[in-house]
């Protein structure tokens, strides 16, 4: 049976990446491709790399255009997904690549996003303990943020195994410029971003902080506090995350290694590298794969875990398609077999 799929926000980076993956998905037929300000334009003029879909014309993002499909991907700005999703049929699998349904806490949502909370959906990071069961058969999926994906995968095994302290978790991530979206912004001009790095969202203000704390706290069974600093790196795509946490008394390097090894031993897309080899964003470019490595800093009594992923693939669109596969009962890696691109 062919699965009919609609993709909103197709003129943006996330929506375009969803289409790139779906174009090679053997079980999918791509239906409506929608946008807002660029509705009426030929997709090939906006996303010329999508050759198989180049002659498709973008239609307006309306409930009428999206309804009638088995699956709808919402690649819309934060705050725009909830109203559209609420109007779609309950039997439609709706996958929200925005932030609208990621947070359980209404207070956290209102603090960081400044609008009414739309509710919480099953979280599309199946590598976390228990998440596959929550995604199987669901009709609503909240795709994780790109930064929380790397951060949570980096430290989840330690919290799940009870090896890490809940306070003083520090996460530093470097992201490519595509993470800021496709809208024109002066600081993202090539002459500004290329050959330079900068920080932003400093001092506990970044909107992905409550999402990270939510995930870690569930694993730890207690409230986890995160200090997060994102940086902008002079590359189009990719995220390199360095996450550190204090280790509980008596925990050894061998215990840490064993916890991470067991957590990801059977995962299709998360790879703990051999000791001594460290992740690189170039190795996962264009793929749904994540590379991980960890070390035990005995001087500071901290574990240091590094994760590399493509922010547009595993960080957004790949996770969305992976979650769709699980929800529909397909093989989890269907349409996601692409390896990294090098050099």
N, C-alpha and C positions, 0 to 999 in steps of 0.2 A: 504494500500500500504506500503510495506516494504522499508525503507530508507537505501540505501547502503552508508557505511561510511568508509573512509580510515583515518588512524592515522599515522602521521609521528613522528619521534623522540620518538618512543615507548620504547626505552631502557632507557630513562631518567625518572625522577620523574613525571614531568608534563604529558608526554605522557602516562606513566603507569597509572596515575590517571584518565586520559580521558578514557582509556580502562576499568578500574575498573567500572566506572560509566556506560559506554555504554554496558558492558556485561549484565547489568540488565535493560537496556532500552527496553521496549516492542515493540517499533516501528522500531528498528535498526537491520540491519545485518552488521556485521563487515567484511569489505573486506580486502584490503591491509594493512598490519602492517609493517611500514618501520623504518629503522635506517640507520646509516652511517657506523661507524667503526665496529659495531656489526652485520651488515647484514650477513645473513647465519646462525645465531645462533637460537636455539630454545628459544621461549619466556619464557618458564618455567624455563630455566636456569638463566635468568636475573631477571625475576619478578615471583618468585615461588608462590606468593599469588594469581596470576590470573589463578586459576585452570581451568576455562572453556576455556581458550585460551592457555594453557600450551604447547600444541603440535604444535602450529602455528610457522612457521619459518619466521624470519624477512627478508624482502627484502630491496634492496637498495632504498634510498630516491631519486627517479627520477620522473619527470613529467609523464613519461609513466606509472609508477606503481600507481601513485596517480589519474591520469585522469580516467574518466569513472565511477566515483562514484558521488552520489548525494551531498555528503558532504565530505569535506577534512579538517581535523584538522592539523594545523601546529604547532607542539610543538618543534620548532627549536631554536637554539641560536640566539640572537639578531643580525640582519644583514643578516641572512640566509633565512628568509621567503620571502622577497620581490621578489626575482628573481623567486622562485618557484611559488609564487602566480600569478605573471604576466603571466606565461606560461600556467596556468590552464584555462579551458573554462569559459567564462563569466557566463554561466548558472549553474555553480557549486557553491554551497555555501561553501565559504572558510572562516575558522575561525582561525585567527592567535593568538596563545597564547603567541607569542613573542612581542617585543616592536615596530616592524617595522612600524606599521600603527596607533599608538596611538596618536601621536602629530600632531596638525594642523600646528604648526609653523616650517617651514624649518630651521629657524635660531636656534631655541631651540634644534631641533634634531641634527643639525651639531655641536652645542656647546657641548652637553652632550654625543653624540654617535660618533662624528667624522667621519661620512660618509654621503653619499648623501641621502637626504630625499626621502622616497618612497611614500609619500602621506598619507592622513588621511581617515580612514574607520569609519563607524558607531561604536560607543563605547559600548562595551558589559557590561554595568552596568545599567540594566533596572530600578533599584530603584531610579535613578536620574530623576528629572522632565523632561518629554518629551522624554526620551530615548526609551521607548517601541515602540512608534510610528516610531522612526527612525530604529529600528531593524526589525519591521514587514515587511516581504517580501524582505528584503535585501539579496544580494548574497555575501556580504563581511562584516566581523565582526572583530574588534580589541578587544581582550580580555584585560581588565585592568590589570595593575600590581598589585601584591598582597598588597604591602604597600598602594598604592593609593586607593584600594578598601576600606580598613579599615578607612583610613583618611577621604575620601570623605563621606562615610556613617556616620562617627562620627559627622561631622560638616555641612553637606549639608542642613539640615533643618534650621539652623540658618542663613546661607547665603541666602537661597531661600526666607526666610521670612523677610529679611532686618534687622536682629537683631544684626549682628556682624560687627565689624570694619574690613576693608580690609588689614590693616597692622598688623604686629606683630602676625602672626599665628605661633604657635610653636607645632610641632608634634614629639613625641618620640615613637618609636615602637620597641618591642622586638620580634624577629623572631626565629623560630626553624631552625636548620641547613639545612634542606631540601631546604630552600629558596635559598641556594647558588648553587643548582644543584647537579648532581651526579658525576661530575669530581673530581678526587682525589686532595685534597688541604691539605697541612700540618696543617693549623690552624683548619681544620674540623675533624682531627683525634680524636677519642674518648678520648684519653689521654690529648688532648689539650682543647677540647670543653666541655666535661662533668665536672660538678662541677665548671664551670667558666663562667663569662659573659664578653663581650668585646664590644666596639663600633667600627664602621667602616663607611666609607663614610662621615666623619665629615667635617663640614665647608662649607656646600652648594654644595658638589660635587656629591651627589647621583643622579643617573639618573632618579629616580622617582619624583624628585622635580618639573620639568616642567609639568608633568602630573597632579600632585596635583594642581598646580597653575592654569592650564588650566581649570580644572573642577570647582574649587572655583570661578574663575573669571567669568565664564559663569553664574553661579548662582547669584553672587553678582552684576553683571552688571558693574563691575569696576575691575581694576587689583589688584589681591590679592598676597601678598608676604608671602612665607612660609619658615620657618626655620625647617629643618627636620634632625633628628639624628636617624639612625637605630642602634640597638644593637643585638648581637647574644646571644641567650639564650640556655642553655644546655637542649634542648628537640628536638626531631626529626622534629615535625611539629607544626604549630600554630603561630598566631601573636596576640599580645596584644598591641593595640595602645592607647596612651593617647594624645588627641588633645586639645589644648586650644586656645582661641581667645578672644580679648577684646570685651566687650559688649557695644553697643551703649548707650548713655545717656538716662536714663529713663526706660530702659528695666528691667523688673522684672523677678524673678525666675519663677513665674506662666506663664508668656509669653513664656519663654524658654521651659518649660515643655510642654506647649500646642503645640508649633511648632513641637517639636520632636514627640509628640504623634500623631498629625494629619498626619505628613509625613509618618509614618510607620504603621498606624492603620490597613491597609488592605494589608500589604506586607506578602508574604508567608514565606520569609526567613530572614527578619530583625526584631528583637524583642527588643523593648524597655522594659527593665526589670522593675518590681515594684520598687518604691523608696526604697533605702536602700540595694538593692541587686546589686552586681557588677559583671560584666562579667568575665568569666574564659575561658582560652583556652581549658581546659579539657572538658567543656560542649558542645563544638562544634566540637570536634575531629571527622574527617571522614565524616562530614556533610556539606551541603551547607548553613547552618544557620549562622547568625551573631547575637551576643548579644551586646546590647548597654546600656549605662547608662550615665547620666549627672548630674552635680552639678554646682551651681552658687557660685563662690568664690567672695563674696561681698568685701572682703578686697582688693583683687587685681583687682576687676571688670572684672573677666574673667569667661567664661564658660569652664568647663572641661568635655570633652566627652570621654568615653572609649569604645573601640570596640574590641571584640574578634572574631576571625575567624580562620578557617583552611586554611593556605596559599596554600595548594595544591588543596583544594576542592573549596570553594567559592572564594578563592584567585586566582584560575586559572581554573582547569578543570570543576568544577561545574558551574562557570560563563559561560564557553564555551558551555556546554550542555544546560544550561538555555537559552542562547542567540540563540542556534540552534533551540530550541523548539519554541521560539517566531518568529524567521525568517520563520519557516516552518508552522506556524499556529497551532502547537500542544499545548496542555495544558502546561503551563509554568513549572509545577513541575514534568512532566513526566520523570521517571528515576531518580528523585532526592528526593524521599520520605524518604531516610535513615535519621535516627535521629543520635544524637551524641552517642559516645561510652564512657561508664563510668563503673568502674573506669579506 
